[in-house]
């Protein structure tokens, strides 16, 4: 049975697109049939996988507005072993037009109704706002993964997002669950990061991923080459952390994180601690 995961946080710059790209690619590396959906008009997830957003003839916008079918938009990225439903500035038109449509908030769910069975995991990169496109993603999703920087303002934004999730559950998607909170761009030398991390663990016990995504220059560099981190620099701390996240997610879903191979499998088994990823890099 397929799982649809929306990667959402209305605060920008917390690692949503980085998480979407690298989680999808890492799941695909375990031989899971994986689809990444770019719902952001910035098209960063599309560009981050090496697809020229300016050259696209069709995007998710056309599908959401019932102008073309899912199969006419999806792109199979054979080198990465995953599929992409691309987005670009046209998604702004979808945002506007869906607001005027009856059941416009369910357009993505309808479009994926038949296609979802072709995938084990569908990861949706949401815009950095609680917009109609984000609501579409939440309406279609089984769970929400929330990337968070461990800083004061991130905690404030989390409260608003949790209220939105409650509203979506009550009005549109009663089965929407919390997949988990993911600590991103983490710097253990920063006392505030450590304090906020401790608060998250205290108040959201069991919902915070053990895996921590560190600040890592390779994660920032990889999109400019159109590659996920594990393809750009598989030994980097960032690549190892996202492979570990995929392993942790598979275990939560009752599956074995096979296919990750040596170092990544070890990181996944550990739960993705930054310290382990560091040791792996230093050892090889």
PELIN-V335240 format. One record per pair of residues at least 24 apart in sequence whose ideal C-beta (glycine too) atoms are under 8 Angstrom apart, sorted by the first residue. I is the first residue (numbers start at 1). J is the second residue. Records with the same first field share a line. If there is no record, write none. Layout:
I = J, J
//
This chain:
2 = 116, 117, 118, 119, 120, 121, 122
3 = 120, 121, 122, 142, 143, 253
4 = 112, 116, 121, 122, 124, 140, 141, 142, 143
5 = 121, 122, 123, 124, 141, 142, 143, 144, 145, 179
6 = 124, 126, 134, 137, 138, 140, 141, 143, 144, 145
7 = 123, 124, 125, 126, 144, 145, 146, 147
8 = 126, 134, 137, 138, 144, 145, 146, 161
9 = 126, 128, 146, 147, 148, 157, 158, 161
10 = 128, 129, 130, 134, 157, 160, 161, 164
11 = 128, 153, 154, 157
12 = 128
13 = 128, 149
14 = 147, 148, 149, 154, 184, 185
15 = 147, 149, 182, 184, 185, 213
16 = 125, 126, 128, 147
17 = 44, 45, 48, 125, 223
18 = 147, 184, 213, 219, 223
19 = 145, 147, 182, 184, 213, 242
20 = 45, 123, 124, 125
21 = 45, 48, 49, 125, 223, 228
22 = 219, 228, 229, 230, 238, 239, 242, 245
23 = 123, 145, 242, 245, 246, 249
24 = 82, 121, 123, 228
25 = 80, 82, 228, 229, 230, 231, 242
26 = 228, 230, 242, 243, 245, 246, 260, 264
27 = 82, 120, 121, 123, 246, 249, 250
28 = 80, 81, 82
29 = 81, 230, 243, 246, 259, 260, 264
30 = 246, 247, 250, 257, 258, 259, 260
31 = 81, 258, 259
32 = 120, 121, 250
33 = 118, 119, 120, 121
34 = 81, 82, 83, 119, 120, 121, 122, 123
35 = 74, 82, 83, 84, 85, 115, 118, 119, 121, 122, 123
36 = 82, 83, 84, 85, 122, 123, 124, 125
37 = 84, 85, 87, 108, 122, 123, 124, 125, 137
38 = 84, 85, 86, 87, 125
39 = 87, 91, 108, 124, 125, 126, 127, 133, 134, 136, 137
40 = 87, 91, 125, 126, 127, 128, 133
41 = 87, 88, 89, 90, 91, 92, 95, 127, 133
42 = 127
43 = 86, 87, 88, 89, 91
44 = 125, 223
45 = 84, 87, 125
46 = 84, 86, 87, 88
47 = 223, 226
48 = 222, 223, 226, 228
49 = 77, 80, 84, 226, 227, 228
50 = 77, 225, 226, 227
51 = 75, 77, 84, 86, 226
53 = 86, 87, 88, 89
54 = 88
56 = 86, 88
59 = 86, 87, 88, 90, 91
60 = 85, 86, 87, 91, 94
61 = 87, 90, 91, 93, 94
62 = 90
63 = 111
64 = 94, 98, 107, 108, 111, 136
65 = 93, 94, 97, 98, 107
66 = 107
70 = 111, 112, 114, 115
71 = 115
74 = 115
80 = 228, 231
83 = 119
91 = 127, 133
94 = 132, 133
95 = 131, 132, 133
98 = 132, 133, 136
99 = 132
104 = 132, 136
105 = 132, 135, 136, 139, 172
106 = 136, 139, 140, 172
107 = 136
108 = 136, 137, 139, 140
109 = 136, 139, 140, 173
112 = 140
130 = 160, 161, 164
135 = 168, 172
138 = 164, 165, 168, 172, 173, 176
139 = 168, 172, 173
140 = 173
141 = 173, 176
142 = 175, 176, 177
143 = 176, 177, 178, 179
144 = 176, 177, 178, 179
145 = 179, 180, 182
146 = 178, 180, 181, 182
147 = 182, 184, 213
148 = 181, 182, 183, 184, 200
149 = 183, 184, 185
150 = 183, 186, 190, 192, 193, 194, 195, 196, 197, 200
151 = 192, 193, 196
152 = 192, 196
154 = 196
155 = 196, 199
178 = 207
179 = 249
180 = 207, 208, 209, 249, 252
181 = 207, 208, 209
182 = 208, 209, 211, 213, 245
183 = 208, 209, 212, 213
184 = 213
185 = 213, 214, 215
186 = 212, 213, 214, 215, 274
187 = 214, 215
188 = 274
209 = 245, 248, 249, 272
210 = 248, 271, 272, 273
211 = 241, 244, 245, 248, 271, 272, 273
212 = 241, 272, 273, 274
213 = 238, 241, 242, 245
214 = 238, 241, 274, 277
216 = 241
230 = 264
234 = 263
235 = 263, 280, 281, 284
236 = 281
237 = 274, 277, 278, 281
240 = 264, 267, 276, 277, 280, 281
241 = 267, 272, 274, 277
243 = 267, 268
244 = 268, 270, 271, 272, 273, 276, 277
245 = 272
247 = 272
248 = 272
//
